[in-house]
Amino acid sequence: GRGGPGPLVSRPEDVGLGAEGTPLPLSARLFLGHAAEYRFPVGDTLLRVVGPPLDVRAGQVLRVSLRKARLFPAGFP
């Protein structure tokens, strides 16, 4: 197989925004009706978090927590 990192995958209910977690700059917020998608650049990857609509703007730093995730091997799928 190929070396290097693979995708890190988490269920939406295992990713949260709040008072605790890693501070990340928000690059975009998209409304999905009953929820919103928040996008955070992490290296050359985009972290997408779905949660309740918050009054935040691109450029703000939010705290993102990851309760549970799975790391797949490089080249998956």
Disulfide bonds with the S-S distance in Angstrom:
none
